[in-house]
Amino acid sequence: MKLSYAHTGIPTTRHLGGMRYAPPMKLWISDPALSPDGIEYLFFEDGSPAPEMMKSTTHVALTTDDLDAAAAWCDEVVLGPFEDEPAPGVKQDVLFARKDDLLIEFCCPK
């Protein structure tokens, strides 16, 4: 399994301009590529079905070539896998998992 750093994700209590919407999760997400510090901000609407850990915990995102191996390496799968389209025409499979007390988002480009 190959891993490389992608970004850091931080939950926020306010909606920021330029965020994209993920309707199933009632979640607004900023583009870390547009942030000077590579931060992805996540704003969860009231009633979001996202796991509580995702709503309250900063995560590290890693790009991987093997989601199954990433899941096996962690202690618990928190959410996923699911398909995401962070930009038009760019698709990836995503998995959130806990390793010790760290929340990790694994992104596997298609």
C-alpha positions as CSV (number, residue, x, y, z in Angstrom):
1,M,0.0,0.0,0.0
2,K,1.3,3.4,-1.0
3,L,0.4,6.5,1.0
4,S,1.0,10.2,0.4
5,Y,-0.2,13.3,2.2
6,A,-3.2,15.0,0.5
7,H,-4.5,17.6,3.0
8,T,-5.7,18.4,6.5
9,G,-9.5,18.7,7.1
10,I,-10.9,20.8,9.9
11,P,-14.6,21.0,10.9
12,T,-15.9,24.5,11.1
13,T,-19.1,26.0,12.6
14,R,-19.7,28.4,9.7
15,H,-20.2,28.1,5.9
16,L,-17.3,29.6,3.9
17,G,-17.6,30.9,0.4
18,G,-16.7,28.6,-2.5
19,M,-17.6,25.4,-0.7
20,R,-19.2,22.5,-2.6
21,Y,-22.2,20.7,-1.3
22,A,-22.5,16.9,-0.6
23,P,-26.2,16.4,-0.2
24,P,-26.3,12.9,1.3
25,M,-24.1,14.1,4.2
26,K,-25.6,17.6,4.5
27,L,-22.0,18.8,4.3
28,W,-20.2,21.7,2.7
29,I,-16.6,21.2,1.8
30,S,-13.9,23.7,0.8
31,D,-11.2,22.9,-1.8
32,P,-7.9,22.5,-0.1
33,A,-6.1,23.2,-3.4
34,L,-7.5,26.7,-3.2
35,S,-6.3,27.3,0.4
36,P,-2.8,28.7,0.9
37,D,-2.2,26.3,3.8
38,G,-3.8,23.2,2.1
39,I,-6.7,23.1,4.6
40,E,-10.0,21.6,3.8
41,Y,-12.8,23.1,5.9
42,L,-16.0,21.1,6.5
43,F,-19.3,22.6,7.5
44,F,-22.0,20.1,8.6
45,E,-25.6,21.3,8.5
46,D,-28.0,20.5,11.3
47,G,-29.2,17.0,11.0
48,S,-26.1,15.7,9.1
49,P,-26.0,11.9,9.3
50,A,-22.1,12.1,9.3
51,P,-20.5,10.2,12.2
52,E,-19.9,12.4,15.3
53,M,-16.1,11.9,15.0
54,M,-16.1,13.5,11.6
55,K,-18.1,16.5,12.8
56,S,-15.7,17.2,15.7
57,T,-12.3,15.9,14.8
58,T,-9.6,17.3,12.5
59,H,-8.5,14.6,10.0
60,V,-5.5,14.0,7.9
61,A,-6.2,12.9,4.3
62,L,-3.8,10.5,2.6
63,T,-3.9,9.3,-1.0
64,T,-3.6,5.6,-1.4
65,D,-3.6,2.9,-4.1
66,D,-5.4,0.3,-1.9
67,L,-8.5,1.2,0.2
68,D,-8.8,-2.4,1.5
69,A,-5.2,-2.4,2.8
70,A,-5.8,1.1,4.4
71,A,-9.0,-0.2,6.1
72,A,-7.1,-3.2,7.4
73,W,-4.3,-1.1,8.8
74,C,-6.7,1.0,10.9
75,D,-8.6,0.2,14.0
76,E,-12.1,1.0,12.8
77,V,-13.8,2.2,9.6
78,V,-15.8,5.3,10.4
79,L,-17.5,5.9,7.0
80,G,-17.3,4.4,3.5
81,P,-16.0,3.5,1.2
82,F,-18.0,5.8,-1.1
83,E,-17.4,7.6,-4.4
84,D,-16.6,11.3,-4.4
85,E,-16.1,13.9,-7.2
86,P,-14.0,16.7,-5.6
87,A,-13.8,18.5,-9.0
88,P,-15.7,18.0,-12.3
89,G,-14.5,14.8,-14.0
90,V,-12.2,13.9,-11.0
91,K,-13.5,10.8,-9.2
92,Q,-12.1,9.0,-6.2
93,D,-13.1,6.4,-3.7
94,V,-13.0,7.6,-0.1
95,L,-12.9,5.9,3.2
96,F,-12.7,7.5,6.7
97,A,-11.1,5.4,9.4
98,R,-9.7,5.7,12.9
99,K,-6.1,4.7,13.7
100,D,-5.5,5.0,17.4
101,D,-7.1,8.5,18.1
102,L,-6.4,9.8,14.6
103,L,-9.1,10.3,12.0
104,I,-7.8,9.5,8.5
105,E,-9.4,10.1,5.2
106,F,-8.1,7.7,2.5
107,C,-8.5,8.9,-1.1
108,C,-8.0,6.4,-3.9
109,P,-8.1,8.1,-7.4
110,K,-10.0,6.3,-10.1
